[in-house]
């Protein structure tokens, strides 16, 4: 008994008797038969005949088919035998036609049109343009090449194993990768990814670098996406030349022309996606850019919008158009004016679409690696952020994030997952420590400073939002008198008591003399007190032989002198005596460069009075050391106002350095103590007092008049008394008297007194995923919320053929699971095998390892299940199947991470921050348009409905074939209503909706894109988008007679349902289009055909529904 079969291409495959039974059953069903069991009995007789004839020799396919014919005739099934013979004859003719028309030997039973597409685009050719490989050889070329990536992770036998697995995956048409992989794998080009994102900075050099990169990408077979939102608007100033800018639209023309002359891999024209934000001053020109059909033939364009814009549309209020160069408002317009023009032009020309930027950004798994270039709100590097270490400069936090997992403090009044303009604040105060998912530098931007009545300040970009008493508000929109919220509770402090540097106690001088100290290596209250007094009433001198650390004490602070001297002498390892000056002031001085250097490492410098600052190390010191520092500083330079008559009580710290007081103010705030900084400066004065120096010279003291005070009043005095207090008994006693008073409550809000532009600085931002907030210089700040695809990223795509996932009238989830896992591995291997066109893309793609597994044949799956596309049941099936794929894709990627490690940028990703298992790929799912590969697979495109049931396909010049949906033809024959005349009647429009003689249940299942109400298109897209981490490609098809109002309703529904973008296409809205339903429509308002557009050829002929060989429905222009 044989167990193998030899195929026509010479391959030997396992023998399967069920295939014989199915072939007999299909022939019987075409002539009215319906007995599958009888077909199986006849298959058994065929098998018996072959065994008698061949024994254990391996039969060829033709031999088996001959045996089927003989058995059917011998058993008296003449009609079935005739149908089978006609089928064989038809298949033979098709094979011969394929060879004749394309020069391709079809060794895997593809459709004639699939073979034609393969010949035109995918199969390798020699120097004279002759095809060099068969379809199966193409798949073997691709499989072998991709499997070589396994050498990076396993053994040589793994390469052979996965080469076989990948080959069967593609040859069976269960899964196909994107076109560049099929075209270029195993060739010298070896560029395997479909789409790339390139940044467009606002400089001439950078723009034309992007043009160069675009050319390289399109030459290698890829497509490109750009955001032109960062380019300054037309008529804006160009400082380098004194001229005016031409704006983003003019530069788009450069990209358009460049890609127009480049054939991708010598086989196709390039495709570009251009996006412009709604608030760009040139937005109106962008929306109408494709009105003139002589330009942008290689661009799909979309307007980038967000929730704020849609709310403005709903409320019919104005929005600001801002120059991205400096964020200045150019003009204000009604949001509705932009929206209405967008809707009208989409109705008129099909462009632009819309992209919801905030929804795209929400799912970015690696926001710590990049951000939106022109819109990200940020703060300056010197901003003090409340973290688990205390107050940390933003620039230092960003550096630390690259090495460890920082935490930041959030205010409990900000609810979880707020991040919008909500007023629904929590009533509870206090703070909570939370992890962050990213921290990064955003470049140099225009900066504004906001200041409150108490002196709290923040420098940030104009679009940075802080919490006001009526919700989040951008700095640029704040006005004096508005109330903002400040940190409401105690923050966090470092628990590491070690000093942030190595402490040495043994030193050798230049003369060889040894010096021994007992310098502290850990923070303590006493150490903090010494530093505080040093900043207040001390000095540090370095750089010469007279270097020293010195302290001054008045007669009222001798008890402090005694306490500090005890510690200082111990550290100095010598009993230093204080010196009393003639003015009654005591000096305690320590002469040693090593002692000076120790304090310098703490961040203390030889400051003048107006230059004094809080030493850098204090900000992240433990709580006790900070309390000691503030106690020492207030004891040195602080006083108490005790005005019992007027009930005016406060603790005061004075200094000529405003910056010092503002830094102390934030240290106090993190301890839960609010304060206020006052400017007490006066005009400069001379001769305030005189004194005699060592040389008996009388010196007259002059003042520049600068003086600032920090006041702690009301209830915060009690907190100060409890937590900090003073080092001198007199001040402690006076403070105790105030503490007994009935003090007023503290202010809950801060009033804005000034907002001003301060110039350009390097800026930074972070993301805290729970509340989307952090505390910056005491302000409750909204973190970055917008993170789209990163510049220089690429994504390689592949799609599972759902048409193959039906078994016994239900979804074959076992096969689907197996296919998902193999496909994820295939796409991950593609990343390693791909030669990217530029180095920046190589680094980014391999660091994030983004892949996009999608589906095709969804409409075919629904037909097999007997479900209409426009039904609740279809929506349910979509949700169920894509959820299953998402779950299994994630498992597959996590399994790969166990074998190969997670993607490089995993640390700091949303997976990492959420405590999820390591994962190999930053993203995994994309529903892409599958124009060409769905033709190869012989299935419906992507998640689109059928574009036609019967149509005329132009396969070559002068050669047209009538194509009928395979399931419709099968049902028509099974139910007995099939006829050539009926098929031609359906081909007039492509739809069976109005064709008589077709049963209602069949009519209900075979619906086309134009039969379906627009809302079902949007709902289907939303169902898939729910589980897809990247984007979903879907076209909302409209009839020629649709109105702009219909387009508006589609956009609003998409907004409501949470899709990431909407593309609409109204029949007849293009000068030339891919297909027509019956007669071609004309409309005097529509633009004239674009002579440079090269869409699939449209031949109306006798009014039949006709398409070119490479059209499969859905997206009109994207070929990936």
Secondary structure by P-SEA (a helix, b strand, c coil): ccccccccccbbbbbbaaaaaaaaaaaaaaaccccaaaaaaaaaaaaaaaaaccccccccaaaaaaaaaaaaaaacaaaaaaaaaaaaaaaaaaaaaaaaaccccccccccaaaaaaaaaccccccccccccccaaaaaaaaaaaaaccccccccaaaaaaaaaaaaaaaaaccccccccccccccccccccccbbbbbbcccaaaaaaaaaaaaaaaaaccccccccccccccccccccccbbbbcaaaaaaaaaaaaaaccccccbbbbbbbbbcccccaaaaaaacccccccccccbbbbbbcaaaaaaaaabbbbbbcccccccccccccaaaaaaaaaaaaaccccbbbbaaaaaaaacccccccccccbbbbbccccccccccccccaaaaaaaaacbbbbbbbbccccccccccccccccbbbbbbbbbcccccccbbbbbbbbcccbbbbbbcccbbbbccccccccccccccbbbbcccbbbbbbccccccbbbbccccccccbbbbbbccccccaaaaaaaaaaacccccccccccbbbbcccccccaaaaaaaaaaaaaaaccbbbbbbccccbbbbbbbcaaaaaaaaaaccccccccccccccccccccaaaaaaaaaaaaaacbbbbbcccccccbbbbbcccaaaaaaaaaaaaaacccccccccccccccccccccccccbbbbbbbccbbbbbbbccaaaaaaaaccccccaaaaaaaaaaaaccccccccbbbbccccccccccccccccccccccccccccccccccccccccbbbbbbbbcccccccccccaaaaaaaaaaaaaaaaaaaaaacccccaaaaaaaaacbbbbbbccaaaaaaaaaccccccaaaaaaaaaaaaaaaaaaaaaaaaaaaacccccccccccccccccccccccccccccccaaaaaaaccccccccccccbbbbbcccccccccccaaaaaaaaaaccccaaaaaaaaccccccccccccaaaaaaacccccccaaaaaaaaaaaaccccbbbbbbbcccccccaaaaaaaaaaaaaacccbbbbbcccccccccccccbbbbbccccccccccccccccccccccccccccccccccccc
